[in-house]
Structure formats: C-alpha cells, structure tokens
Amino acid sequence: MSRATSNASRPDSPPPADRDALHFSTITHFPVIDRSEPPPRLLLGTSLLFWGAMAGRPMIGLILAIVVEARHWTRIRWDFDDDACARAWQLTFIGIALAAALIWLDGSRYTALPGLLSWLPPLLLPMQFVQAYGMRDSLPLGIFSFLARHRRERNHRLGLTEEITEFNFGNVLFAVTMVSASVGRKAESWAFLPGLVLLTGWILLASTRGRALALIPVCIVAGFMALLGQLGLERAEEWIGRAAGAYRTRFDANFVSTMIGTRGTVQLSPDIVWRLQPRDKTPPPRLLRTATFNTFLGTNWQNQRVASSDFKDLDTRTFGEKACFLLQDVERAENIPSLPWYSLRGGAAEETPLPLPGDAAGVSDFDLDGIQCNSFGTVRVFPKQSVIDGTVYWQGGTFPESPPLPNEDLKIPLAEGGDDGAISQAVRKLRLKEIPDLAGKLGAIRAWFYQDFRYTLQLTIQHPTIDERLDRIKDPTILAKFLNDVRAGHCEYFATAATLMLRDAGVPARYSTGYAVMERDPKHGEWIVRGTHGHAWCRVWDESASHWIDFDPTPADWMNVTSIKTPWLQRFNDGLKRLREDFFIWRNRPNNRLAVTLTMLGIGLGLGVFVIKRLWRSKRHLAAKVQAGAYEGPVIRTPLHGLEQLARKRLGPRPPGQPFAAWLGNLRNSLKDPQGLEEAIALHQQLRFDPASPPPGSKERLEKLARELKESI
C-alpha cells in the first residue's frame, strides 16, 4: 500500500525561498489555484447544493454535499494506493458510459450531451470519495490513463525515475459541478449568475490568502464574460442546429415563418421525425397536418388573434378498457373503434403539434399530461415522456376545424389584390371565377402549376429592403415575381399562391403545414416521416360537403427532389433512432417497469456489495498495519497536540508513520515567524521524550506558544 506525503516532503517541491517567490508572484498578478491543495472547507458542499438547485435535484445535491463534507466530521479513513485509485476511476468511467447510453436512449441526441453533463457530479463521486477519505493529499494524474500506469510500472521495474504530476480531485469536482449547474434545467433563473460568481470568488479568495479587494474586479469581469459566453453558446447552438437542419424552435400555433422572399437553399433534415404503422397494411394518410393559418403577412402566415386563446382540452370516451380523445362530435364517436387507424411513434416535447390527417377522428394510448385542439384543427400534446407512442383513428367523416371566417378566410393582401395584383391576374388568366364547381377550380390551378412551374430548393427571389421598397414602390411583389417571372420555388410558394388565388375566386382557403407521407420501410413494416418530408399545402372549404379538404398544388415531382437515396450513414442514424425510441417505449411500458427496476436494483446492490467488501478489506488491512507499528508505551500529550485538527486543514491528514513533530514542521513556510513554531516543537519533544525533569515553566511556555500559533494559523 502506498503512503501519501505532504506537499513539503515531495521530491518535486520547490525550496522554501522559491515557494515564497512563487507565492508573491501569484498574489501580485492573478490568483492561481494550486492543483494539489484541496478546495476550502464547505466549498464543495455548497457548490453541490447549488448544482442540485440549478439541476432541479435538490435532494441528490444535499446527499452529495453531506457525503463530501462528512470527511471533516469523522476520522474514518482508508489507505487507498494507486491500484485502488485506478479501480475507482474505472468504476467512475463505467458509470459515465452507462449513464451516457441510458440518457442517449431516453432522449434526443441533441440533448444527450447536456443531459450527461448535468449528471456528472454524482457520477464522479467515487473519485472524490477516494480523495476525501484516503490518506493522501493528492492523486497521481497517471491513474486516469492505462498506458501511463503501465509505463510507471515498467519504469519501476527498470529502476527509472519518473516525474509524477499530482492534483487534488476536489478542484476537478468543483469545476465540473459549476459546468453541470450551467446546463441545468433552472440555469436560466436569476440566481445562477450570482451563485456562479460567488462560488468562483470563494475558491479564488482562498488561493489569494485573503486579498478580497483584488478579487472584486476579477469577479465582475468573470460574471460579464460568463453572461456573454452563455449568449454566445446559445447563438452558436442555434446556428449549428440550423446548419445541420436539426434545429427546432418552440411551436407557435398562431405564427409560422417561411422562406418566401429569402434567397438561398432550403435546409431540410434527413432525420426521422415520426414513424407510422397502418392497420392491416392499409395505405396511410398522404398528408399529416401540424398547423393551419389564415392571414398572410407578405412573407409569413399567422392566425387571427382569437386563435391564440381558443385551445381546449379534448373530450374523452372509453371503449372497453381504452380511453380515446375525441376530435369529432361526441354523438358520432361510437364508430371510432371500427375506423381505420395507424400507430404513431416519435419524439415530443411540451406543446408539440401532433401530425394528424385532416379527417382525424380520435387518438388513444398516448402517455400524456394533456392534449388540446383549437378551432383551426391544430392538436398539441403535453407528453409525460420525451418519446410518445399511440393510435390515431381517421376517416370518420367529420373534421375538427370550425367553418370559415369570411373576414379572414377570404382576405387578400392589398399588394396582391385589385385589378393590378398578381393574384387577380392569375385568377383572370385561368378564369377561375367562371368555373362553377370547386373540383374544376382546383384542377385548373393544379394543371397550371404542374405544366408551367418547377419545384426547386434553390430559391432566387430576394425580398427587397426598406430603402429599396421606398425607391421602387411600383416593383412587382414577391408572389408576382414567382407567378410571372421565376415560376420556380418550393412548397411554401405554391401553397401561398394557391390559397390567395382561391380566395380571390371566392373560395375560403387556409395555409397548412405538416408532413407528406411518402417513404415506406418494408423491412420494418412501417412508414417513415423525415424532416425532408416537411410540406405546405392548402385547406379548402367544400361548400357542398360543409367541411374542409386538403389541396396540394405543388408539382408532384417535388418528392423526387427531396427523396434522395439514403446513404449508409443515414441508414446507420435511422437504426440508432429506432433503437433509442423502441428501447425507451419498451422500458416505460407498465408491464416492463418492474423488470427494469429489479434489474437496475440488482446491479446497484451487487456493485454496492463489491465496493463495501473492498472498503472493509482495506480498512482491516490499514488497522492491522497501524496496530503492528503502534507504540505501546505511555503516551504523553502536550498543548501542541491541540493544533493537530487545525493544522490538518492546511496540511491534510498526517501520513501513517510520520512523527507528529515532523508533520507539524511543514507549517514553517506558511507562517510569518517560524521561530515560535521551532521553539514549540523543541519544548514538545522535551516534554514527551526527555527522561529528565523539564525546566520550570516549560509547560506554561508551550501553552502560550500554542495559543500564538493557533492565531497565526
């Protein structure tokens, strides 16, 4: 078993004069934390409590704080050698790897890394336990590397010397705890930045030995930099997510931005978003709507103001043992069990829009805290878990939307309407007002777009700036350029133009967003909805049937543009996506929860028994070694023994076998006047070991020196 040595007795420690110079240089330039010195007492516990508050895990933070700080309240210690430290790191590494796998399987890959970071403090507890309850002041850096350990063993066999870098793991745990707190669920609260600055100032204050005023500007600058860094990281995350086509903003049922008037390439993510399995291999719905809008703002769509507050909870009906959320009239709900259905599985967050066909009748089997629908037919869910799985019933003959609003569903922007507007010109060209039936109007628009227009993801129409619009008021609008000149765009152009053309022809119409179901996976017997399948189309009011219908005016070859052949890397990503979601659903099913709990409990108990057994063996070995080398004669205590607990805070635990006087002598370099310590040690040795009677007043003199040393320390 290895023995720890104090900082002053290490071979690589600088001489006292050099250390004084180093200390002077440190406090006169910038506070530097000695990697081998432990953090100040109570700092780790406080930082863990702060982490628990920011991560939303206050009880776990409290337990960790008690475990870490209990080393100051108990004398229980183990003599952990390098092999024991390496095993603790292996245990920590295995725990981090298992946690990473579970976190990745339980959620989105884009949130897996922050989720793992938020759990690092409890995962690093084995290493801090070895540091706090061991007999060593610091740990060798080589224990973290398999190659470094083998190189050290080889050098030891060959008699070669090697410089060993040591550090106190408490400093690492403190830094990791601060990072973990910054990615917690409550890190955006007002208490985060003050707490971070105070805790960082605390450890810097300890390293500067009381120079508090010098830390004030440092803490102010650090807080300002932390704020800028947080904003920068948020912007970088948004930019990277958009570049990768995976960034998803919070869903807004009343507003959607488009790329109408934006020049560039439309970025679409090839990742799987939803998976469908129709009943008895029947064809699935072609379009899955997530939201509908009725007011065009020139480049974007929104809803009327009342739509922001008209979300209502769906009614439920029980069929046998299955509860179903109804999207149709309660009177007509009896036929839901006999309707066509398909299972729907995918990731979801709070207020996620559920992709449903326009004639959806009801949904069931989803594990939700709530589900709501507004008058535009948009259904949003509040899931209990990050992955949802359930059943969707459709083709019920009813529709969740309310009838059209004449003032909204027939409105055309002034720039596009009128005799000179591009929309009105297109309506006159196709003679839509002269066509008597709705099917004829839709057919004319579809035929025109199919024959004379082209679908593309390379957009060339640029929205003019404010100055350009003031200088060239009579320039054609964006839709005019699309309809008359460019005649190429993606689905947002076609859906917007068709919606306004139908309105000009007297037909209420709305703009819808969602997904097109176009890719089948025969190997798994399911249909796949990717980000590249995102689509826009029209909802048109059919007066003869008194309900809304889907109308997709985009040329059909758009599917060939977006549905490119999946490369091997995408197939690999698809497999990981399925594995993650399927495992999550399997683990959270009621029938499997008991088995999963018992398995995890068994693994935890087995690991706990193994650790306790090793700790018990190490404790017995240490006790036997101490007993074998213990002094069995009379023990004489002097007033200098009262400084042991206070000196331990500066020097760490006294290594086994090191005399008390030699260990206490390491305080010389931290005292302004070491002469008092030298005299106290001499009197201490004389009182304990000199067989002759001590001079009169020796004990009183030692008591006075002990009090002075206590104040100095």
Disulfide bonds with the S-S distance in Angstrom:
none
